[in-house]
Amino acid sequence: MLGAYASVAILCAASLVVGQAILSLCGRRQLTWLAGPVGLAAILVASAVAIKLPGHGTAVAVTLATLFAFSLATLVSRQRVLRADPTNVRSRDARTVRCTDAERSSGAYPVIAAAAAGLALLIASIPFIVNGRVGILGVGLVNDDMASHLLIADWLNTRVGQMPGLLRHGYPVGPHSLAAGLSEGLGTSLIQAFAGITLATPVLTALVAVEALRDLRSVPRVLAAALVALPYLAAAYLAQGAFKEPMEALLLLSFALLLPRATTVRGALPLGVIAAGAVYTYSFPGLFWLAGTAAVWLLAMVAGSRVVGRRPGKLPRMSATSPRRDIPGAFRDGARRPLLVAAGAAVVLLVLTAPEWSRLIDFTHFRAFRNSTISSGLGNLRHQLSPLEALGIWPASDFRLSASAATAPAPAFYLGALLGAAALALGLPRWIRRHGAAVPAALAAAVVIYLGALAFGTVYTSAKALAIAAPLLTLISLGGLLQRGRRPRTEEAWGADPTNVRSRDVRTVRRMDAERSSGAHPAALLRSALALALAAGVALSSFLVLHQAPVAPSDHADQLAELRPLVAGHRVLFLGRDNFITYELRGSRPFTAVRNYYDPNYVKPNLRLKDVFQKFDFDSVTARTLGRFPFVITTRAAYASGPPAAFEPLRETSDFVLWKRAGPVGERRTLAEGDRPGALLDCSGPHGRRIIGGRGIATVFTAPPVIGGTWSPSPTVESGSISSEALTLARGRWQISISYDATRPLHVTAPGLDASPPANLDYRGSVPYYPVGELTARRRGPIRFTVSVQRPPLAGRLLGTKSVAHLGAIAASPAGPRGPAPGEAERQIPLSHGCGRYVDWYRPPTGR
């Protein structure tokens, strides 16, 4: 946990310092929280370039430390005076005072910024708090894309093993390179580094929102900034470990806020840095949002200048919060050519992305853009997301659910969407009047891209477009509703009478502004009530999706880490189900018999067996396939087919066995066992009599295993509830195995048994059996097994989080002399003696 939050602190501090240095070099004299995304973009660029240097992750860490030191030295050397207090300077007129206040507002109130950032960090940390651990978000139950991200970052850092396939397709590696640098620099794991990056993004977004919402009072400003950082879809993507979409949204928002200030070539250079960061985060599609924003904003400027009958010709010199009525005049009276300014940003973009050009071309063939992918363009989704989710109110803990499929009443979803739409309709014109068209231009671009993805892309890509648009919608809605007073016309000095402003001192001017904005008009009360309702709905929706977000336990990963050095550099057959196995056994080349998106190496299973894709033991592949691998990993469950004689156990952990092949694998046949470890050999028919003819051998269980049927009352167990099932067992010793997934450890009890299998989120669906423990039946009869799931930690219980387990079958196998392991209770007999016995596998006479 320490590594994750150290990564957050270092990344946020470095982003602010580096970004402020860049803005300072580009002519900005004041502190601004917009420095965060500018610095983050620069850090992403530097990381992606430095990862190619000798040392890789270490080179990234050194490069970032150097960049931070240079940026800090730059700021110190320029000797910024950031907190000059003009309150007693009576020689300043009202225009100067108010402009100074606006410029200083972001840097003059660090407590507000710190409160917003801290609140955003606290909200983003809810999954870790309620689970009592920092780990991989969304694992097993929602989205396992982090399996690919971890593998990419590890390969970039070590260059050991097989190059991940995504890299051959030009996948952007800015965040992965940064994670490798943080891991090396802090001595923490990649999992912790990625968690830090995921948490840092909403923190920086909240700081940007603090800057954008500078007209709000302190408390609304803090709360609104935190909600802008984590509206429903942003929270949902964070809950599944997706960091690229929130990062792209952050870069888009900062680009929009800086765009009106880019009135010179020098002032436009930060836009080029942000654009380069978007490329290293999202490849060339990341530019679509930024280019669309610039295009829509420029069109708005042209239209605004023509409304007042003036010829547009030059970009304005104005702030990001300039009123809409200021735009035409400023556009006319500025002193810089638009094309020259755009060219300056483009040159920076081209220079910084030059090392990536060839990979950008490769990325045009990325399969996520096509419907003919392994998931038909759905990714981890079930259908198109409702665009109403982007409005922020969607009371479901799983964003993939439609209103009709969620547990909350469907009207609640549509009432929430109506509330969000009303807030946007009222807030948008007020935002434009107060702050200008830049952020709405970004929203318009995001809407167009969403519609394009809806028409020409996939379900997966259109959902990403919605997630990127969500913070913009929340910012405009809350910012427009909560702003105080009315922004004056261009000819007015922010609400003062220009005929007398120069005769008033600073205190008088500020008092008059406060008096003008404090009136309690009924319309203002209505807007405040609507904003409060929207904020409550967004907060509740985000909380619902975060407080039930799964976080990967480390039990199985730690056990596989023990085996990793033993198989390094070798091919290994993994007879289990774990989307992270390629990363967990990095340095080797693991193969699986069940094809999925995250396991690139696949072997064909024994398709002659029914339900073979639900089977995870030695019989799930043919003997010829087993002979191709020097190592095999299985679980230690006794309810499984045993190994061929050529395989011997090399290392055992609590839940896994590493087998090493010591010789050739002989012929091995099975009965029609399906997904079970064996079957009874029926010799009453011609097929059975034909099998037992001759001098073959059969490997049989000492007693037939017993498998359960149906859990009562349900196979889904939540904290505070239990499920049970009875197995009829003969007298003797039995090893118990269970198939399950669970967010917390299970508690399995029966007469003579009290065991706690660890939390398991390796996969949700058909999974292998895992060992539970041994019990002794004193007499033949039914034995009832009761299963519960451990409650969440105290913080989780206080926040209403529920532990959840999904139970597969429970099985009892005869116990062997050395504890649980496949084949431990098996022995070989002549095949002719196998009638009526439970046969795991057999070898017919030579030549048959």
TIROKE-412051 format. One record per residue (C-alpha): x, y, z. Coordinates in steps of 0.02 Angstrom, whole numbers, plus 50000, padded with zeros to 5 digits. Example, Ala and Ser with C-alpha at 12.3 -4.5 7.8 and 13.67 -1.06 7.14 Angstrom:
REM residues 2
506154977550390/506844994750357/
This chain:
REM residues 848
500005000050000/501435011950040/502145010049865/500495015049783/500275030949884/502115035549870/501855034249682/500355045949694/501325058949794/502855058549682/501885058649520/500755073049571/502185083449640/503265080249487/501835084049368/501475100749453/503295106149458/503715100549280/502115107949212/502355124449300/504115125549233/503505122649056/502135135749074/503395147749150/504585145449005/503115148348888/502695165148967/501465161549106/501925171149263/500655164549387/500475148049474/499095137349401/498405120149438/498345117549250/500195113949268/499785096349328/499185088849163/500505098349065/501835090849176/501035073649169/501045074348979/502895078948980/503265064949102/502365052348991/503365057948841/505005057248936/504595040049007/504155032548838/505785038748764/506895034348913/506235016448924/507195012648764/508855017448845/510015004948930/509335001149101/507555003849041/506535006549200/508055013249292/508385025149147/506595031349162/506815034449349/508435043949320/507685053949177/506175059149279/507255063849428/508325074549313/506795082549234/506085086449405/507705094149466/507885104749308/506085110649322/506285115149505/507885124549467/507005133849327/505615139549441/506815144949579/507935154149458/506505164349389/506085169749568/504205170049551/503265181649668/501675171349687/500805178549840/500945197349833/499465204649929/498745219949841/497385223249970/498165239650030/498725246049860/497475259949830/498295265749671/497625251049572/495995252749479/494585240149488/495065231549325/496825228349385/496235222249554/494985210049485/496145203449350/497475200849482/496225191649592/495755180249447/497565176549405/498025173149586/496495162949631/497245146149589/498865148849681/498185159749821/497075146349896/498125130649914/497005124550055/495525123249936/496575114149808/497285102449939/495545098750006/494875094749832/496365083949789/496275074949955/494415071749937/494655065049761/496055053649822/494965047549965/493515043649848/494645035049722/495385024649863/493705017449917/494005000549831/495654998549922/494945004550088/493434993050090/494474977950035/495894981350155/497214979350020/497964987949869/497974977049716/497344975049539/495664983449517/494224974749429/495104958049423/494134942449384/492384949549392/492444964849280/493984967449173/495704959649166/496554971649046/497834974949181/498534957749139/499134965048974/499704981449050/500774972749181/501554961349052/501964976048938/502744986149079/503764971349139/504404967348965/504854985448931/505844985449093/506714968649080/506614963448895/506484945748961/505334933048881/504164934448735/503724951948672/501884955348712/500814954948556/500084972248590/501794980048570/501944972948395/500334982148353/500984999148408/500084999848575/500495016348666/501685013648811/501825030448901/500935024949061/501795007949056/503505015949043/503055027649185/502505012749292/504165004149257/505095019849310/504085021649470/504345003349510/506215004449489/506395021349572/505355017049726/505784998649734/503944993949730/502964981849622/502204986049455/500494982749530/500804996349660/501495008049527/499975006149416/498845008749567/499785024949600/499535030849420/497695026249428/497455036149589/498495051149534/497395054549383/495825059649481/496915069849600/497615080049455/495875081249378/495185088349540/496555101549541/496125106549363/494295107749413/494785119049559/495575130549431/494065130049317/492825133049458/493725147749534/492125158149546/491335146249671/491365147649859/492585136349949/491485121650000/490515120049836/492155122049743/492965107649837/491475096049820/491165100049637/493005097749593/493015080549673/491445075449579/492175081749414/493655070449446/492555055249480/490845055849397/489995039249375/490855032949218/492565039249273/492315030049438/491715014549344/493265014349235/494375016949386/493485002349472/493984990849330/495794996749329/495635006849169/496805021749179/496935027648998/495185034848980/495265045349140/496995051149087/496385056048914/494925065348993/496155074849105/497225079848956/495695085048857/495025095948997/496685104649024/496895107048836/495195115648829/495585127048976/497285132048906/496675134248727/496015152248743/497665157448822/498675151248674/498745168348590/500575167448542/501695154048470/502595153148635/500965151948731/500355137748619/501835126348655/501025118348810/499595112848697/500845103248593/501535095048751/499785089748803/499445082948629/501055072848635/500555065848805/498885060648729/499795051348591/500895041848713/499345037648815/498035034148681/499035033548520/498385043748372/496535042348425/496985053148574/497215067748455/495435066648391/494715074448548/496025088348554/495925092548369/494035092348377/494065104148526/495195116448436/494125115748279/492475118548370/493205132548476/493925141248323/492245140048236/491435147748390/492675162048384/492335165248200/490455164548228/490595176048378/491575189048282/490335188948138/488875191348256/489515208648296/489895212448114/491795212048127/493025202648019/493965189048110/495785188648079/496765185548235/496675175248393/496185184048554/497285187648700/496195182348846/496045170348990/495185153548993/493775161349092/493425175848976/491565179448956/490715174948795/490405193348752/492265196748768/492665184248631/492215193648470/493125209248517/494625199948583/494645189148428/494675204748320/495905214848423/497205201448459/498895201948379/499315184148324/498895173748172/497905157848209/498875147248087/500535152448160/499975148448335/499305131448280/500935128048189/501925131048348/500905118048443/501005105948295/502905107348286/503055102848470/501875088148443/502845081648293/504535083248377/503995074648538/503095060548448/504425057448315/505055041548402/503265034848394/502835037948212/503115020248149/502145013048295/500705024948260/500565017148087/500574999748164/499175004748283/497995008148138/497774989348126/497374986948310/495984974248327/494984983948455/494444995248312/493584980748223/492024970848262/492844954648205/493884952948363/493864938748487/492414946948579/491524954048424/491944971748477/491114969948648/492684968948753/492084965948931/490384973648893/488734965048860/487934978248748/488034996648707/488125007548860/486715019848881/487335037448844/486315042848995/487695035549105/488835049849053/487645062249137/488275055549303/486765047649389/486635028849363/486245019649527/487075003049484/488644995249554/489054988149381/489105000849241/488824987149113/487044984449172/485564992349085/484195000649185/483074985449166/484424973149221/485024982349377/484334979449551/483734997449573/482035001749499/482155006949317/481255023649347/482675028849462/483885028049316/482795038449202/482375051149337/484235052849370/484575055149185/483195068249176/483985077349321/485685076749237/484985082849072/484085097349156/485675102249247/486635102149084/485295112148993/485315125649127/487165125149161/487835125448983/487265143048933/487795150049101/489495141849082/489725149248909/489235166648968/490405165549116/491865155449054/491815155348865/491625141648736/493225131548759/492585117948877/490915116548785/491945114748626/492825099848705/491135092548751/490485095148574/492015086248505/491775071848628/489945070148576/490415069648392/491745056448425/490505046048525/489255046748383/490615041848261/491125027148369/489305022348385/489085022348196/490755015748136/491665008648287/491324995048413/490334993948574/491984994348667/492625010348585/490975019648600/490975015948788/492715023448801/492095039148714/490705040848842/491925038948986/493045052748916/491555064548899/490895061749075/492015073949173/491635087849048/489775085549072/489945086049260/491055101549256/489885111349143/488315106149236/488945109749412/490005124649362/488585132849268/487305130049405/488395135249551/489205150849481/488795166749575/488075182549499/488135187549316/489705190449218/489655208249150/489825214448973/491515218048896/491305236648928/491085233649115/492455230249240/491785213349301/490185221049370/490775238349418/490265255049340/491745259949231/491445278449259/491935277649441/493025262249461/494675271149466/494135281449615/493795266149722/495055256949824/495285238149822/494245234549977/492745244149907/492815235249741/492875218149819/491445222349938/490365228049794/490715212149698/490215201749850/488615211749871/488125209449689/488345190649696/487485187249861/485675190349816/484485175849847/483445176449688/482165162349670/483005156749508/484655155849600/483865145249736/483155133649604/484855131849521/485665128449688/484375115049729/484635107049559/486525107349581/486355099649754/485245085749686/486445082549542/487945082049658/487055069949775/486555058649630/488295058549554/489105055449724/487915040949762/488145033049590/490045034249599/490025027249775/488975012349721/490205007349587/491745010349694/491245002049858/490924985249772/492444986049657/493444969749667/495274970849712/496394956049675/497004945849822/498824940749815/498734922949883/498814913449718/499974926149638/501204924349781/501174905449767/501484906049580/502914918149612/503754904149712/503684893149558/504234906349433/506134904549456/505994885749429/505194887549257/506114903049196/506614901349014/505544885748987/503874881348913/502614877149047/500844870449030/499664878849154/498144867949186/497154881049278/496164896949242/497024913349276/497024928149157/498624934549239/499624918649219/500744925649082/501264939749197/501364928949353/502524916749264/503454930249168/505144924849107/504424908049054/503214904048914/501594897748990/500294888948883/498464885948925/497164873848858/495774886848866/495924900948741/495594918648798/496154936248759/497524937148890/498404920448860/499354921448695/500014903648698/498684890448673/498704871548657/497274861748587/496344852148723/495744834348709/494174838348611/493554820448620/493044823948799/491364832148828/491454848548923/493344848648909/493384867548925/492744865449103/494124853049144/495814858049216/496894842749244/498074830849154/496664822649056/496134839248978/497534837548849/498204822548756/499754812748804/500614819248649/500314837148706/500984833348880/502574826748800/502944843948729/503164852148899/504544850049026/503434857649161/501594857049205/500684866749341/499054860649415/498084864649572/498314853149723/496494847749723/496304829049745/494754829449636/495784828949475/496584816849355/498284810949409/499914813649314/500744801449195/502184791749271/503414802949178/502924818049284/503544820249461/503114834149584/504524846749593/503764859849710/502124861549802/501274876949873/499654877949968/498604877449810/499754872549666/500934858749612/502374860849489/502694844549396/504304840849302/504384828449161/505774815749186/505494805149030/504364801648882/502484801448910/501704784948864/500034782148784/498574787648892/496734785348856/495184790348952/493404784548964/491964796448928/492314806049089/491814823449030/492374836549155/492634823749295/494284815649341/493724798449285/492254786949256/491644769749306/492184756449183/490604747449127/491054730349057/489264724749025/489274731048846/490364727048696/491354743248713/491854739548892/492304721548853/493374727448708/494334739448823/494784726248953/495374713548828/497254710048831/498584715148956/498374733848973/498444743649135/497174754949218/497474769049342/496024769149463/495474778949616/495484768649775/493664773649793/492504783449678/492524802249712/490884810249766/490324826649689/488954837949754/487404843949667/486544860149714/486954872849849/485554878149963/484894891249961/486034898049824/487774895749752/488054914449778/488594918349956/488714935850027/489424941150193/488184936950329/487404922350235/487834903950213/487554890050087/487624871650121/487634854950033/487704836750089/488844823150018/488534804850057/490244797850101/490834780350146/491834777450302/493634783150286/494764798150251/494244810650117/495074825550035/493844839650001/493994850649846/492954865349791/492774876149636/492434894449676/492844912749661/492744924549809/493224942249855/493694936650032/494244919850105/492934906250121/492504897250282/492074878950249/491464868350394/490854850550415/490994837650554/492874835850575/493284849950452/493594868550478/494534876450333/494774893650254/495224893250069/495964909950018/495104923649919/495144919249735/494764931049590/495844922349460/494344920349347/492444921349353/491654906349269/492294888749243/493784886949360/494784872349427/494544864149595/495604869649742/496034859949901/495004863150057/495574850450184/495404832550247/494024824850351/493694807450417/491984799650402/491644788450550/490234779350463/489384779450296/488074793150278/487744811050227/488944824550284/488364842450268/489604855850215/489254873950258/490124888250168/490184906550212/491294920750155/492324931550271/491624948750306/492504964250238/493654974350351/492864986750470/492955001050345/492084990350216/490714985450337/490425003550386/490245008250202/489054994050165/490224983450060/489774965150042/490974950750020/490384939349879/490794921449833/490164911049688/490224892649727/490484879049600/490404860849647/491124853349805/491894836049792/492644822749905/494054811449844/494884797249939/496364803650037/498124798049996/499624796250111/500444813150072/499024825550079/498054833449936/498764831649760/498134824749595/498394806049584/498864803949766/497474791249799/497684781749636/498484765149597/498774754749443/497944737949413/497814726249264/496564733149142/495634716749145/495254719749330/494534736949299/492704732549279/491634742749398/493134752949456/493284771949444/494594773649306/495614789349285/496524783549130/497104767449050/498424761048931/497844747348812/498974733148759/500314737948634/499644738448458/497824741848506/
